[in-house]
């Protein structure tokens, strides 16, 4: 099995403000891996540092055995990595179709149209909204559009930052199922998620962060069922 992401002793943050301290983490090809932890613990900063949109200090980030530490975002996209941020992830003043086209403005039109068609097959809720402004979409539909737009670049590795935040339980379930189904087309998933139980239930493995460090990692099912972990990081097992 190929190692898609291999992080060793990663330190990073924003400018001179350090957020991440000695992160070790890996993701293998075809895996669905979830990062959980309290607000402000560095989860989103970790994803952004991997993707070149936060400040890389030191350590190692390897993608498919190539050192990409501190690389710019556009170079990472060309290698097959895509990122869906939690907010500001669509252009509200553009239509659904225009948003998808923006995801591949350097791709030949015929190929772009094929990829847009594939995205709409994956998220049929968007099919009848092609010409509607993204601003008119519900929260769940916006997330579907944001993920669809990321897929236009034909990534092999997808990073997602809290894709179910502020969505209804029905949309949360639908979004997580859609993300999980991307593995069937060869996409490896690394996700930061507040709804830990929902995401871990679909995951192979999980990492728990606190204060800018990884404090626990392991099999997702073990994390879900370990009462001690549940008490601290997942809320009481009754929820």
ChimeraX attribute file (.defattr): number of C-alpha atoms within 10 A of each C-alpha:
attribute: neighborCount
match mode: 1-to-1
recipient: residues
	/A:1	6
	/A:2	10
	/A:3	15
	/A:4	20
	/A:5	22
	/A:6	18
	/A:7	19
	/A:8	15
	/A:9	15
	/A:10	22
	/A:11	22
	/A:12	27
	/A:13	21
	/A:14	16
	/A:15	10
	/A:16	9
	/A:17	9
	/A:18	16
	/A:19	19
	/A:20	26
	/A:21	19
	/A:22	16
	/A:23	19
	/A:24	17
	/A:25	16
	/A:26	16
	/A:27	21
	/A:28	16
	/A:29	18
	/A:30	21
	/A:31	20
	/A:32	25
	/A:33	25
	/A:34	25
	/A:35	25
	/A:36	27
	/A:37	23
	/A:38	15
	/A:39	12
	/A:40	13
	/A:41	19
	/A:42	24
	/A:43	29
	/A:44	20
	/A:45	22
	/A:46	27
	/A:47	22
	/A:48	23
	/A:49	24
	/A:50	29
	/A:51	26
	/A:52	19
	/A:53	17
	/A:54	18
	/A:55	22
	/A:56	25
	/A:57	19
	/A:58	15
	/A:59	17
	/A:60	19
	/A:61	26
	/A:62	17
	/A:63	21
	/A:64	15
	/A:65	12
	/A:66	11
	/A:67	14
	/A:68	19
	/A:69	20
	/A:70	21
	/A:71	16
	/A:72	13
	/A:73	18
	/A:74	12
	/A:75	13
	/A:76	18
	/A:77	18
	/A:78	12
	/A:79	15
	/A:80	15
	/A:81	24
	/A:82	25
	/A:83	26
	/A:84	23
	/A:85	19
	/A:86	17
	/A:87	12
	/A:88	9
	/A:89	17
	/A:90	23
	/A:91	18
	/A:92	15
	/A:93	13
	/A:94	16
	/A:95	20
	/A:96	30
	/A:97	20
	/A:98	17
	/A:99	22
	/A:100	29
	/A:101	19
	/A:102	18
	/A:103	19
	/A:104	21
	/A:105	12
	/A:106	10
	/A:107	15
	/A:108	9
	/A:109	12
	/A:110	9
	/A:111	12
	/A:112	20
	/A:113	16
	/A:114	12
	/A:115	22
	/A:116	21
	/A:117	15
	/A:118	15
	/A:119	22
	/A:120	20
	/A:121	12
	/A:122	17
	/A:123	18
	/A:124	12
	/A:125	14
	/A:126	21
	/A:127	15
	/A:128	10
	/A:129	16
	/A:130	16
	/A:131	13
	/A:132	16
	/A:133	17
	/A:134	23
	/A:135	15
	/A:136	14
	/A:137	18
	/A:138	12
	/A:139	16
	/A:140	21
	/A:141	20
	/A:142	21
	/A:143	26
	/A:144	26
	/A:145	26
	/A:146	27
	/A:147	27
	/A:148	24
	/A:149	28
	/A:150	25
	/A:151	26
	/A:152	25
	/A:153	20
	/A:154	17
	/A:155	18
	/A:156	21
	/A:157	25
	/A:158	22
	/A:159	22
	/A:160	24
	/A:161	22
	/A:162	22
	/A:163	26
	/A:164	25
	/A:165	16
	/A:166	12
	/A:167	16
	/A:168	12
	/A:169	11
	/A:170	9
	/A:171	18
	/A:172	20
	/A:173	14
	/A:174	16
	/A:175	21
	/A:176	16
	/A:177	14
	/A:178	15
	/A:179	23
	/A:180	18
	/A:181	13
	/A:182	18
	/A:183	17
	/A:184	10
	/A:185	9
	/A:186	14
	/A:187	22
	/A:188	25
	/A:189	24
	/A:190	23
	/A:191	26
	/A:192	25
	/A:193	23
	/A:194	22
	/A:195	15
	/A:196	21
	/A:197	21
	/A:198	17
	/A:199	28
	/A:200	25
	/A:201	15
	/A:202	17
	/A:203	20
	/A:204	17
	/A:205	21
	/A:206	27
	/A:207	24
	/A:208	21
	/A:209	24
	/A:210	18
	/A:211	16
	/A:212	22
	/A:213	22
	/A:214	22
	/A:215	12
	/A:216	13
	/A:217	16
	/A:218	13
	/A:219	14
	/A:220	21
	/A:221	16
	/A:222	14
	/A:223	24
	/A:224	20
	/A:225	11
	/A:226	11
	/A:227	13
	/A:228	12
	/A:229	16
	/A:230	17
	/A:231	11
	/A:232	11
	/A:233	18
	/A:234	20
	/A:235	12
	/A:236	12
	/A:237	12
	/A:238	5
	/A:239	6
